[in-house]
Amino acid sequence: MQIIICGAGQVGWQIARHLAGEQNDVTIVDNNPDLVRQATDSLDVQGIAGHASYPDVLERAGARDADMIVAATHSDEVNMVTCQVAHSVFAVPRKIARLRAQSYLDAIYSDLYRRDHLPIDVVISPEREVAEAAMRRLSAPSAFDNQMFLEGQVQLMGISLDDDCPVLNTPLKQLTDLFSTLRAIVVGVRRSGQLFAPEPGDQLFAGDDIYVIAHREDSNRALDIFGKAPKRQERVVILGGGNVGLSVARKLESSEWRVRVKMIERDRRVAEHAADALERTIVLNGDGLSRELLHEASISKANSILCVTDDDKTNLLAAVRAKEAGCENAICLVNDPTLQGLMRPLGIDAFINPRATTVSSILRHIRHGRVRGVYSIGDAEAEVIEAQVLSTSPIAGSIVRDIDFPEGALVGAVQKGNKVVRPTGTTRIEEGDIIVIFALAADVPAVERLFQVAIDFF
């Protein structure tokens, strides 16, 4: 595959890293020569310095022979024009654009949109992706990470283990025997900052962050086993009335949870816009770090605070202050992945990484073929992949214990027809089965080769 990635920022760099690691011919384009140099020095990619929307720049990047272009610069307009030029001048078959402005999104998703006029095959909205991630965190507030697979039948949950966790110092194999009917598997463990795929004899300790793949019907039971009682959301405070906060508030207003929502927004104009757009949400104009304003928002009675301003430090400090005031659960939007290590020391329950959600969404559309879903964990340290088994796949017809999975990969769930089963060593993988598998980043290419999907993009 010949792929052009426009934008060498965090998202573009991560996409390039993933695709270059899978032996694709990747060229990255950015008007900042330093970013291009950093990408070519650290990744097996080619680099072109220049404006991504200029035809001569795309020509030098190999657009005439490209199979796909991903426009992920910081400018919506550049991304749209890049896709138009790629289509009209170079006939690139597949075009993906990241767009942020709500006005563009409203037009594109409306009936006024016509592909012939704006030839973008897939539109990725970071704000929409983050809002969806926020709703998932709110639906399972005891988990610091949460993602659905197999059309909502299976749930990936990140769980922090505290001192009162009832299954500490117990080998995972023994847990399987103790809870034989529980459709849940621990597929990843982060200990002392290191993420690894556990073995049956490994034990869990206080301070571990674990990733569990569980059947949706068994997710609450899994949370309870690991010392996290499920919580019902009745009162939520949202800090930040921008696109993300407004989208979450709208979703909460229309949800069946019957949640009482209050929003705090510092900018008066943005606050007035949010107040006009929302029906039942109370919007307060002021500083979310103010103790008085948090008190006015009844933070001590809130089940959760969702901090989604565009400033990481404001989100972190407001979450800490809310927890100090009695809020049960704090969820933060954090753009800088180096700050994620502060979550546990600061007592913050969950975080949302916009880069990870955007990268996961783009990868899901890039890796078409038999890959049905991809979710990036942490700072691109691992992926959870949902893929269908082909008749030509090396694993078709084999039982799990005989499959040569990489050391950093674990199968978390298998769907056979309409039934989802917890895999064991004797589970036979057959053509048509859909597998959810956890894999460390270094092992992702080997896992994809087992499914024979890395070369089948569209």
N, C-alpha and C positions, 0 to 999 in steps of 0.2 A: 504494500500500500504506500502511495506517495501522498503525504499529508502536509498541508501548510497551516501553521498556527500563527495567527496574527495577534501580537501582544505577548511580551516576555515578562509580564508581571507574575504575581504569585500563581494565579489560575493557569495562565498560559504555560508557565514553567512546569507546573505539576503535570499538566496534560502531556507536554512534550516528554517529560521524564517517563511517564507510563508507556506512551506509544513507542518511544525510541527503545525502551527495554524489551519490547515485543518484536524487535527486528523490523520495524517499519522505517521507511525513508521519510524522515521528518525535517522540515525546514521551518525555522522560527523567524518571524519578521517583527521588527520594532523600530521606531524612530529614535530610540535611545541606544547608541552604539555600545555603551557600557553594559546594558542589560543583555544585549545580543552576545557580547563577548563573554559575559558570565555564563550564559546558557551553553555556548559552544565549548567553553573550557570544561564545564562540569558534566555535560551530556553528550551523547553520541548523535548530535544533530548538526545540520548546517544552519548558518545564520545570515540574514540579510538586514542591513540597517537602512531604514527608509520608511516612508509613509505607506501603511498597509493598503490603502485604497487606491494608490497610484498604479495604473496599468503597467508602467515600466518596471516598478518594484515587484509586482506580482509575476511579471514575465521572468525577471531574474531569479525569483523564488521557485520557478518551475511550474507555474499555473497551467500551462498548456497540457502538461502530462499528469496533473494532480487528480487524485481520486476524491479528495475531500479538502475543504477549507474550514477552519474554526476561527471565527472572528471574535476575539476576546480582549480587545483593547479597552481602555478606560472610557472611550467615547462611543456612545450609541450611534451617532451619525457616521463615524468612521466604520463601525461594524456593518451598518446597513449598506453603505456605499461599496464596501469591500465585497459583500455578497453579490451586489448588483453587477459589479465589474467582473467578478469571477464567473457569473452566469452569462452575461451578455458578450463579453470579450473572449473568455477562455472556455466556456461551456463546462465548468467544473461540475461533476454530477451531484455532489452533496455539499450543502452549505449550512453551517451552524453559526448562529450569532447570539452573543450575550447582550441583552438590552435591559436597561435599568428604568428609564423614564416611564412612569405610569401612563402618560398620554400615548406614547407609542404602543404600549402593551394593550391598552384599551382598543386602539384602532386595529391592531393586528388580530386580536381575538374576536373582533366584532364581524358582522356580516359584510362590512365594507372592505374587508381584507381580500385581496385577490393575489394568488401566488405569482401570476404573470406580471403583476405590477411591482411586487417586491419579492424576488425569488429567494426566500429563506426557507429551507426545509424544516429546521428546528430552531425555535426561539427559546433561549434559556434566560429566565429572569431570576437573578440572585435574591431579590426581595421576596418573590413568591416562594422560592425554595426555602429561604430562611423562615418565612411565616409557617410553612408546612412543618418544618423541623420544630418550631416553637410549639405548635399544636401537639406534635407527638410527645414532646417533653412534658407538656401539661397533662396529657392523657395518662402518663405514667411518671408522676413526680418523684417516685422513689428511685428512679433510674436516672443516671447522669447522661445516658445516651439511649436512643430508641429509634428503631427503623423496622418497617414492615416488609415481609417477603411473602411469596406465594399467594398473591392477591389478598393479603391481610390475614392469612391463616397462621403465619409464623412471625414471631417478633424477636428481633435482636435487642437485648437490653444490656446496658452497661451498669454494673452495680458496684458500689464501694462497700467493702466489708469493714464493719466496725468491731470493736472489742466484744460486743454482745451478740455477734453472729453465732448462732447455735451449731454451726457445722465447721468451725475452725479446727485445724489440725487433724482433719479427717481426709484420708486418701479419696480421690475422686471415684475410684473404682468401688469403694465402699459406699459412697453416696448413691451410686447407681443401684447397688444392691438394696440399700435402705429404702429408696424411693423408686421402686421398680416400675410403677405405673406413671411416673412423672415424665412427660414428653419434653425434656429439657436437657441440654448438654452445655457444659462450660467449654467454650472453644478458644478463649483467649484469656491470658492473665497478665496484668501489668504490675510488676513488683520492682520497687526502687528505680522507677523510671524506664524499666526494660519490659517490652511486650514480647510474649512468647506463647506458643501453642502448648498447652499442658499435656502430660502423659498420664495414663491411668493411676500411676502410683504417686503422683504429685499431690501435695496437701495445699490447703488454702490458709492464709494467715491474715490477721488484722492489718489493715492498711493496704491490702491488695485491691486493685480495681479489676473486676472480672467482666468478661463478655459472655452472655448466655444466649443461646438460640433456643426458644421455647415455642411450643404450640400456643396460639393465642388463648385457648381455653385454660391452659395451665400456667399462664404468665403470672397471675396473682399468687398462685400456690408457690411458684418458684421464688418470687420476691419474699414471701413469708419464710421459706426455708432458709434463705440467706439473710434473714433478720430485717427485712424491709416490709413493713406492713403497708398494703395498698391504701392510698389516700384519695378521698373524694374532693374534687375541686368545687367549692361553693363561692369563694371570694378570691378574686385575682386583681392585682394592681399591675398595670403596665406602665413602665417608665419609657417614654419616647412615643411621640405621636406621628412619626414619619410613616413611610409606606409599610414597613414591617409591623409596627405597632398598630396602625390603623387596620391592616389586613387581619391581624390576630383578633382584634376587638370585634370586627365584623363576624368572623368565624365563631367566636364565643357567643355573640348575640344570637346567632342562628343555630347554635348547637342544642342538643337535647339535654345538656348538663344543667341548664338553668343557673348559669354563673352570674354573680354580681360583679361587674367590672368597673374599676376606676382607672383613669389614665392621668398621668402627670406629664406635662410638656412645657418646656421652658420658653420656647418661642411663641409669642402671643398669636401671631398669624397662623402658625401651624396648629396651635391649640383650637383656634376658632374654626379652622377648616375641619378638624377632627370632630368637634362638637356638632357641626352642621351635618357631617356625614354619618354620624352614629345616632342610634335611636335611644338605647337604654343606658349606654355608658356615660358615667359622670366624668367630665374632663376638667382637670385642675391645671391652671396656668401658674407655673413657678418652678423653682429649683428642686429637683428630685433628691438632692443631698440635704435639704432642709428638714430638720427634725419636726418642725411645726407642720410643714406640708405633708410629711409622711403620716403624722398623727391625724391630720385632717382627712387623709385617705384611708384611715382606719387600718394602718399597716399591721397593728398588733393582732387584728382579727383575720388577716388575710391568710389564705392557704398557700398562696404563691405570689412572688413578685417576679415579673418578667422584665429584665432591663435590656432594652434594645435601642439605645441611643447610638449615634455614630462615633462615640468616644469610649474606648475600652476602659479607661481608668474611671470614668464616671460610672459606667456599668458595674465595675467591681466594687467601688466604694459605696455606691447606693445599695448594692446587694448586701454588703457587710452591715451597713447601717440598718437596713430593713430586718435582717436576722437579729441584730442586737435589740431591735424594738419589739421582737416577738413574732415576726413572720415565720411560718413553718418551713417554707421552701423558697430558695432563690435560684433563678435561672438567668444566666448572663450571655449576652452576645459578645464574643471575643474574637477580634480579627487577627490579633497577634498570637500565633500558636505558642510562643515562648512563655506567654502569661498563663497558659493552661495548668502549669505545674503549681500555680498559686491557689487553685480552686480548693483543694482539701485544706491547706493551712488556714485559708480565710473562711472556711466553713460554708463555701458556696456549693450548692447541691448538683448543679448541672450547667453545662455551657453549650453554646451553639457556635460552631466555626463556619462562617459563611463560605470560606474558601473550600472547605471539605464538602459542604453540601453542593456547591456549584460544580466542583470537580466530579463528584459522584454523578450528578445529573448529566453532565456532558459525556462522561464515560459510558453511561447507560445508553446514550443515543449513538455514540461512536461504535461501541462494540455491539453491533446488531446481531446478525447470525442467530445462534442459539442462546446467546447470553440475554437473559430477560431482566436482569437487574444487577447493579454494582453499587456498593456503598463503601466509601473510603473512611477508614478509622484513624483517629488521631491525626498526626501531621504526615498523612500518607504512609503510615507505618504498616498498614495491613488493609486488606479488602475482604468484604463478604460478597461473594458472587452467587447469583442464582442463574443456573444454566440447565438446558435440556440435553439429555444424552441422545446422541445420534446412533444409528445402527453401525456406522463405521468407527465409532469412538473406541479406543483401546479398553475402556472400562465396561463397555456393554457386555452383559452376561457374566460379569465377575462378581464375587462377593467382596465386601469391603476390606476384609483383612488380607485379601490377596492382591489388592490394588496398590501399586507403587506410588502412593501419595508422597509428596515432599514432606520433610520433617516439620515444616512450619504450616502444615495444612490439616484441617479437621473438618469432617462432614458433620453438619449440624442438624439437617433435616432432609428427608426424601419424600417427594410426593409421587405416589403411584396411583394413576387415575385421579379420582377425587379424594383419595385418602392420604393424609400426611402421617408418616411414621417416624419414630425416633430410630436412627440407624444404629445397628450393632455390628460386631465383626462378621456376623453371619448374614447380614442383609444383602440380598442380591440386587445389583444395579442392572436394570434392563432398559432396552431402547424405549424412549418416550418418557422415562422417569425425569423428574425435575429435582435437581440437587441444590441445596444451599450449603455453601462451603466457605469456611474461614481460611484465609491464606495470608501469611506475612508477605510484605511487598516483594522480597527477593524471590519468593516461590510462586508468585502469580503467573508468570509465563509458563512454568511447568504445569500448573493446574489447568491453564487454558489449553495446553497441548493435549491433556487427557480428554478434554471435551471436543478437541478439533474445532475450536472456534476462533482462534487468534487471527486466522487469515480470512475468515468469512464475515466481512463487516456489513455488507448490504447487497 
